[in-house]
Amino acid sequence: MTKMTMVEALNLAMRQEMEKDDRVVVLGEDVGVDGGVFRVTDELISTFGEQRVVDTPLAESGIIGTAIGMAVYGLRPVCEIQFSGFSYYIFHQLEAHATRLRHRSQGRFQVPLVVRAPYGGGVRALEHHSESREAYFAHTPGVKMVIPSGPRNARALLVSAIRDPDPVVFFEPKALYRAFREEVPDEEETLPLGQPRIARGGEDVTIIAYGAIMSPAMEAAEELQEKHGIAAEVIDLLTISPLDDDMIADSVLAVVLGIEGSPASVKSEWFWAGL
């Protein structure tokens, strides 16, 4: 294993998938010669050439529209939108075409594309560079919404997203890009999309978080234990849509009722706020 930042782990995921599968291509603004605005695609163009690492014009809608054609043709495009604040420019192509083509064609066509974008605050960026627009995509049928919380699961989730037969929006918490290092296996590793993880066990209260908020959530859980003797279970969602509400309901019911039980009777009454 090698200790990596999230930037390095994401780069590894794309590099290994591009080595393994000639259909995987990377495209976006400055992803080639410059290696991306945060250097996530650094040196990929040196290894795979400009036919597979494509510097595009500043046109987010054009990037996704082109990627849809690539995906239907049989490629596996990985698109970079420089900041999630610009993702509303892709919405027509993504919602009206990418997410619908499987059903529109009665299963004849698939659209295996990934939309990568750094999201969230924490880096003192300006307007349009600090947004968190995951709720839009979480409510869009036909697209998966994935947000990692550390280098290792970022690498594993991105590999799974690239291999998925349907569109995946993959938001990367830029506050964590170089915040810490984590051991990442040299060999291939994947995580199933749609499956959260229990980051910390507990039976008194449930804390649900994702992305960059996982770190303060874990700190809060430790403080609750140390200062108040409260054992908090912390759930890292990892995938915002589809959302595994069974795990969440089981955890909450265990806290409220003190038992393990079926959440079926309470699920319909839940309101998921922004998600």
N, C-alpha and C positions, 0 to 999 in steps of 0.2 A: 504493500500500500504506500501511497505517496500523499503527503499533506498538501492540500490544494485550497485556494480560494474558490469562491463560486465562479468567478470569471474563468479560472483555469479548468474547473470541472465541466463547465458548459462547453468550453472549447474542446475538451477531450471527448465529450459525447458526440459532437458533430464530426470531429476528425475520425473517430473510430467507425461511426456509421457511414461516413463517406468512403473510408477504406473498404468497408465490408460490402457496400451496396452502391454500384455505379449510378443508380437512379436518384440518389440523394444529391440535391443541389442547394446552394445557399445564394440568396439574393436580397438586396436591400441597399440603402443609401450608405456609401462609404464602407461596406463590409469587406471589400477586396483589398485595394492598395493600402488603405488606412487601418484595416482590421477592425472596423466598427468604432463608434464614438466612445465606447467603453473598452475596446480592444477584445471583445469576446470572440471575434472571428479572426484574431491575429494569426498571421502566417498561413491561413488556409489557402489563400490564393497562390502562395509559393509552392505548396504541395500539390494542389489539384488543378491549378490553372484557371484562367478567366472564363472558360466555358462552363465551369461548375461553381465558381464563386463570382457572382455577377454584380458589379457596381451599377446601380440603377439611377435614373433621374430622381429628383425630389418630387415624387408623385406617389403617395401611399396607395391611392386607389389603383393606379397603374401596376404597382408591385403585386397587389393581391389579384387583380384581374389577370395578369400574366401568369401568376402562380396557379390559378385555377385551370388555365389552359394546359400548363405543364402537368398538373396532377391528373387531369382527365386523360391526357396523352399517355400517362404511365410513369411519370417521374414522381419524386417525393421532395417537393420544394420546402425549404426552411426559410421563411421570410423574416427579415428584421425590420421592425418599425422603430425608429430611433428612440422615441419616447411614447409612452402609452397615451399621452395627451393628444397625440396626432392620430390616434386610432379611429376617431370618428370619421376620418376621411375614407377608411376602408369599409365602413359599415354596409354600404350598398352592395359592393361586390361580395362581401362575406355573407350577409344575411339573405340577399336576394338570389344568390347563385351557389356559392360554395356549400352552404348548409342544406340546400334543397335538391341538389342534382341527383343524389342517391334516390330520393323518392320520386322526383320528377321523371327520372328515367326508369323507374320501377326496378331499381337495383342494377341496371346495366352499367352505370358509371359510379365510380368512387372518387372522392376528392381528398387524398391523403396529403394535406398540407399543414404546416405548422406556422403560426404567427407568433414570433418572439417579440417581446417589448419590455424594456425596463419600466417599472412603475413605482409609484409612491414617493414620499418625501425623504427627508433626512440627509440630503446632500446640498442644501442651500441653493437649489436650482430655482429658475425663474418660472413665470407663468407658462403653462403648457408643458412643463418639464417635471411636474411633481404630482400629477393627477393619479387617482386610483379608480379606474373605470371598469373594474372587474364585474360589478353588478350588472352592467349592460349585457355583457357576454354570458353571464350566468343565467340570464333570463331569455337567451336566444336559443330556440330549439335547433338541434342538429350540430351544435358545436360544444366541445369540451373546454372547460376553463380550469387551467392548472396553475398553481402557484407554489413553488418550492420554498423551503425554509432554511436550507443549508447546502453546502457544496455537494455532499454525497447524494442526498435525495434529489438535488437539482440535476445532477448528471444522469441518475437512474430514470427520473421522470421524463427528461428530454429524449432519451433513447426510446422510451415507450411511446412518447408523443410522435416521434418521427416514424415509428413503425405502425402507428394507428391508421386504419383505413379511412378515417373521417377527419374533418378539420379540428384542429386543436389550437386554442389561444393560450399561449404560455407566457405568463407575466413573471418577470424576474425582479425581486426587490432590490433595487439598485443600492439601497443603504447597506445591503449585505454583500455586495459584489466583492469587496476586499476587507470586510469587517473582521473575519476570522478564517482560520484554516481548519480543515477537517480531513481525516484519513479517507482517501477514495481508492477503491480497489483498482489495480491495473487491468484486471480482467473485466470482461463484460458484466454489467449489472443493470437490471431493470426493476421498476416498481410498477404494479398495476395502477392504471388510471381509475379514479373513482373510489379509492380505498384510503381512508385516513389512517393515522397511527396514534396510539396512545403514547405520548411522550413522557408522561409521568403518572403513576398510579395514585389513586386516592379514593376515599369513600364519603367525604363530607361535602364537597362542592365540585362542580364541573366548570372548567374554564375551556372555552373553545376559541382557537386562534388559527392564524395562518400567516405565511410570509414573514416579514420583518417583525411582526408583533409577537412571534413565538418567543423571542428572547425576553422581552419584558413580562410575558405571561409566565414563563418559567421562573423568573425572578420573583414575581408576585406569589407564585405557589410556594416557593421556598420561604418567603417572608411569612406567609400565613402559617406554615408549619412551625417555624422557629419562634415566632412571637406569640402565636395564638393557639398552637396545637391543632390547627385545622389542616386536614389532609385533602389537598385538591388534586383531582384528576385533570390532566391537561391533554386535550385532543388537538392534534395538528391536522387540519383538514387536507392539505396537500392538493386535493381536487375540489374546486368550488362547485363545479357542475360536470357530471352528475354528483349530487351530494348524498353521501351515505348517512341518511338520517336515522337508520337503525342503530348505528353505534352511538350516535348522540343521544337518541331517546333512551337507549339502555343505560347509558351513563347517568342521565338526569333522573330516570326512574329509580335507579339504585340509590341515588342520593336522597331523593324526596321520600321514597317509600321504604328505603332500606332493604330492598329485595331486587332480585333479578326477575324481569318479567317482560311480557310482550308489550311493545309500545303502541300497538294498533289502535287502542282505545283513545289515545291522546294525540296521535299524530295529526288528525284532521283539525284539531283546535290550535295547532301551533302556527305562529306567524313568524316567517323567517326574515323579517325586516329587509335589509338591502340584498340579502341572498335568498 
